[in-house]
Each structure stands twice: as C-alpha cells, then as structure tokens.
Amino acid sequence: MENNTMIGTDRQPRPATKAAARPSATIWNYLYREPQLYEEVFHGPDRSYLDCCRQMLGLGRAPARILDIGCGTGRDLAMLAADGHQCTGIDLQPAMIDYASATYPGPTFVAADMRTFDLGTTFDLIISFGFPLSNLHSHSDIVGALKRLAAHCAPGARLLLETVNGYAWDTLRRHFTIDTAGVQATGHADYDLDRSSQLLTRRRHWTFADGSEEDDYVRLRQFFPAELTALLTDAGFTVTGVYDNVTLRPSDLTGPELIAAATFAR
C-alpha cells in the first residue's frame, strides 16, 4: 500500500520527463519503475501488515512457509523471514524482483505471473497485499489466479488477500507526496469508474521540484464482499472474515480496501 510522506536517503533522482497517460496499458506506475526510490518513499516496513500476518499464523506456531503474491521490493517479507519463517515472494515486475534479490538475501524471490505460476511446493500462509488480484480484470484470469493460490496451499493453509472495495472506491487517496533527500514531488490522482466491468482507472500526475512532470496509470478491478467470498469458496477456501482494515477488526466495510481472511478447506 502506498503511504503519504516518507523520508529517504541521498540518492540522486532519475530525471523525470513529461509522459502521456497510456490508456492501452494495464499498469504504468512511476514508483514501480524505481524500486530504490519506492523503498525510500516507504522508508520502513508496514508493521500493521506484519502484525496481521503474525496474527494469522498464531502465537507459538512452528516456523511457517510463507508465500507473498506481489511482494514488491521484498522488505516486508524479509521481516517475516527474520522471524524464522521460510519465505518466498513472487512479483510480475522484474525490476522489483531483481532489487529484492540483491537487497534481502533471506527469502526466495521469483519473477512470475500470479495467473500461471508453479513453484512446485505448498505453503502454510499465502499473503497478497497492495491489490495484486485487482490488477486482473477478466473473470477467467481472476478464477485462474485463485486456483493457482489454492494449488500452493498446504492442508489447513491460511490466506490474506487484499482487493479494492467496490463499495468505497471513492475513498482511495487522491493526493500523494514524495519527500526524500533525492526526490521531491507531489501527485494528484483522478479516478474513473466503469460500473459495467467494475474497472476503476486511476490517472496520476506527478509534478517534481525541478518543474518536470510524469504521468502514471493503473486499472483496478473492484470486488464486493459477497462476490469475493464466493470466488474464494469456489476455489476451495473457507472465508473466516472480510474486513476493510489490516487489524482484521469487524466494521461496516466503508474503507477503500477489502481484506479477506480464509483457510484452505480441501
């Protein structure tokens, strides 16, 4: 998840250029193309997500095998590996995987597509934060990805899966700030919703301190609680709760994300 203002290092910025929005692309994210800058902007592990994973694993459980779908730079997964767990992360972005492999030697990192990946093993906990499933748009792709998750579940495995909340997409953040020693920028996002396809388009415009500009673009599939529950049930999971917060606190589901907690039932 992208946070607000963070403090970074003295890395020199890559010159930004004016780029037209790319309506034919699925993802064109400025920060995804700059893994080191991504780490500088998000300068520390998100401990609320780490605590959520630890809660799902349960206190006193033996070291677990953990799979992170959409692991990004791998920093949060490395924190779980430091707890003694055997951790593997996959991401579609090769730059992220290269950075993670070079920076965090504990986990295993693999460039892979969540629709088709096959690691040849199973896991006790599968996590997917930051909307990876929402980057899949067709029903067949979504179902296929969930089947791949199920195929990598050990008996009784647990799942934490985050998507965009179809009830509250309009609460997604519109204003962004990068404030590191090397890069200063502000960003503004506009959202367009196609209700027939449940696809939300975010176009974000960055303005840098030197006056240069950069556009990025993403299309995200929204999910509704009953829909997400049905999809997971069909894939072999038993959903134990759907939440709009990483503390897994029951609520009225008005937050921008949905987090499904489930166990593998088959």
Secondary structure, DSSP 8 states (H G I E B T S, - for coil): ---S-----S------------TT-SEE-TTTT-HHHHHHHS-S--HHHHHHHHHHH-TT----EEEEET-TTSHHHHHHHHTT-EEEEEES-HHHHHHHHHH--SSEEEE--TTT---SS-EEEEEE-SSTGGG--SHHHHHHHHHHHHHTEEEEEEEEEEEEETT-GGGS--EEEEE-SS-EEEEEEEEEEETTTTEEEEEEEEEETTS-EEEEEEEEEEE-HHHHHHHHHHTTEEEEEEESSTT-----S-SSEEEEEEEE--
